[in-house]
Amino acid sequence: SVSSSAILSSYLLGERLNLLGKLGCMLSLVGSTVMVIHAPEDEEVTTLDEMSSKLKEPGFLAYAAILLAGCFLLIFYLAPRYGQSNILIYLTICSVIGAFSVSSVKGLGIAIKGFFSGRPVLQHPLTWILVITLVASITTQINYLNKSLDIFNTSLVFPIYYVLFTTIVITTSIILFKEWVTMTVVDIIGTICGFLTIILGVFLLHAFKDMDVSLGNLPQVLQSEEQVPVTRDDKNILIEVDNSSIAPEDKPKVFMIYT
């Protein structure tokens, strides 16, 4: 989504996509491909009863309680005091709430499949719990994301939000569906490396988007600026001639006076 939005905005909205942005898009695609290759297989959850049993497991309940406690601490204590100056406050709230929104979407997807299969999903209480959770979480995310965008630079907000949100979602998936239990060490390392590659690509895409960097002017950008000699307007100038690499420290220094 990050890469496609950057590419489409360059064609449809006329926004400039420089060389580093193109490299960032390429790295994001490479990292996504690596993650897909090494990703674990989804555990088959086909009914709301199975989803309910997953949500009731002690590990996930403890994880959800920790997330809720941290979210309340951020909203009611840290956000009023430090939200206007620290970019991580609002974005952490959005990311933590994202764990509940993603889980709700997963459950509602199962409910929609069951509805078209003729199952009585509307009578199941979990369906309405997931709907309420999804509405509340998405509303909170939009609220605090807009607050963050009003205060801080967009080029900083989206990369940080992407990294935090993806990290929370991956952690939630591990705890809720236990997808990494059957993974090998190679797949775990490959998934982590793919995720880090995506982070690097997103950083290149957003951090340097205002720079005029292309293949044509790349040598001029990399070339260091020559030092401009300092002109002095004073007619009487005292210049100290001191070359420590040649003259020993104990020798007297020489001064030249120009008038």
N, C-alpha and C positions, 0 to 999 in steps of 0.2 A: 504493500500500500504506500509506503514511503517513497519507493523508487518510481512507481507508476504515477503518483501525484506530482512528483517533481518533473517527470518527462512530459506529462500532459499539460502542466502549467506553462512549460516552456513553449509548447506549440499553440495552445488555446488562449492563454492569458498574456503571452509575450514576455514572460519572465525569463531572465537569462540563466542558462545552465552552463557554467564554465567547465574547464577541464577537470578540476578536482571534484565537481559535482557528478560528472560522468563517471569518474573513477569510483566515487562513492556508490552510485547506482550499480555499477558492475560488481563491487565488493558485496553489496547487499544481496544481489542475485546469487553470487557464488556461495556466500554464507548460508542463504536459504536452501540452496541445493544440497550443501553438505549436511545441514540439519535434517532435511527430508530423507537423505540416504541413510543416516544413522538413527533416525527417529524410531522409538519403540512402537510396537503395534498397539492400537487402542484396545483396551479391555472391553469386551462385548457387554454393553448395558442396553437392554432393549425395552425394559418396562419401568414404570414409575416405582414399582415395588423394589426392584433392584437398585434404582437410583436412591430411593429412600433408605435402604439398608447401607448404602455407601455413605450417605450423609450422616447417619447415626453412629458411625464407627467412632470410638473414643479418640483416635488420633486426629481425625478431621475436626471433631468437636472442640478439642483442645486448641488446634490450630486456628479455627474460626473465632474462638473466644479471645485468643491473643490478638488477632487482627482487629476485632471489634474494640477491644480495650485500647489498643494503639491508635485506632481511628478516632475514638472519642477524646483521647488525650490530645491528639493533633487538632481536632476541630474546636474544642472548648477551651483549651489552655494555650497551646503553642500558636495556633493560627491568629488569634487576636493580638498577640504580642509580637510575633516574629514573621507573620505571613507577608507583610509589606516589604520586608528587607531580605528574607531568605527564600530563594526559589524552590528549595526542596520541600517546604512545608505543604504548599498547596498540591504539588505534584505527587508527593507521597500519599496524601489523602486520596487523590484520584486513582493511584496505583493500587492501594490497599482495597478500596471499594471495588476495583476491577476484578478482584478475585471472586467476589460474590456475583457480579454481573456475568462473568464467563461461566461459572457453575450453573447459574440460573438459565442461561441460554442453552447449555448442554441438556439440562432437564426438560426445558420447554420443547427442544427439538424432539426428544423422545415422546413427549406428550402429543405433539402434532402428528408424529408418525402413528401413534396409537389411536388418535382420533379418526384418521382416515382409514385405519384398519378396523374400525368399528368397536374399539374398546371404550369402556366408560371412564374416560380420563377426566371429564368435567366433574364427576362425582368424587374424584380423588382429591383429598385436601392438599396434597403436595403441589398440585397444579397451580392453585391459587396462591400458595405460599411463594412459589417461584415467580409468579407474575408480580406480586407485590414487591418482592425482593429486587427483581429486575428493574421495575419502575423507580424504586427508591434509589438504587445504586446508580443508574444512569443519570437520574436527575442530579444527584450529588456530584457525580463526575463532571457533568457539563458545567455546573455552577462553579466549582473550584478551578476547572481548567480555564474557563473564561476569565476568572479573577487573575489567574496567573498570566494569561495573555495580555490583560490590560496593564499589568505592571512591568513584566519582564519582556525581553527580546524574544521574538518568535523563534529565531535561530537557536536559542538556548533551550526554550521550553520543550519543543518537540523531540529533540534527541534525548534529553534527560527523561522526559515522560515515557518515551518508547522503551528505554532501557529498564526503568523502574517497573513499568507495567508488565513487560515481558518476563522479567525475573519473578515477579509475584505470581503471574499466571502459570509459569513452568513449575514453580514450587507447589502451587495449589494442585496442579495436575498430578504431580508426583505423590502427594499425600492422599488425594481423593481417589484416584484411579490406580495408583501403584504401578504406573507404566514402566518405571525403570527397574522393577524387580528382576525381570528376565533379561535385562540388557547386559552385554559384555563390556569389558573395560574399553575395548576399542570403540564401541558405539558411544559410550559415555564421553570419552575424550573427543570423539568426532563431533558430537552434539555441542559440547562446550566450545570447541574451536569454531564451529560454524556460527554460534551465537556471538562470540567475540569478533568474528569477521563482520557480522552484520552491524555490531556496535561501531566498529571502525568506519564502515561505509557510511552509516548515518552521520557520524561525526564529520567526515569529509564533506558530505553533502550539504550540511547546514552551517558548519563553522566558517567555511570559506566561500559562501555563496555570493558575497558582495565583492569578491576580488575579481579583477579582470585578468584571468589566467587562461591561455589557450596555447595550442601548439605553435602558433605563429609568434607570439610575444614571450614565450617561455624563456629564451635566453636573456631577454632584457629584464624579466622579473627576477631571474636568479642572479644576474650580475649585480655585484655590490656597488653602491654609489661611491664615486670618487670623492675624496675629501676636498672641499673647497677651501682655498687659502683664505686666511682671515686678513682683511684689510684694516689698517689702523689709520685713523685720521690725525693722530697727534703728530706734530712735527718733531718733537723731541721724544725719541723712543729708546728705551733701555732694553737691550736684548741680552739674555744670558746664554752664553755658549757653554753647554755642559754635556759632554759625551762621557758617561760613566764607564762605557765599555772600553774606552781608550785611555782616558785620563784616570790615574789613581785617585782615591778619595782624599789622600793627604796633600795633593797638589792644589795650589790656589786656583780659584775660578777666574775666568777672563770675561770681562764685560766690554761691549762695543757700544759706543755712543754715536748716534747719527743725529745731526742737526740740520 
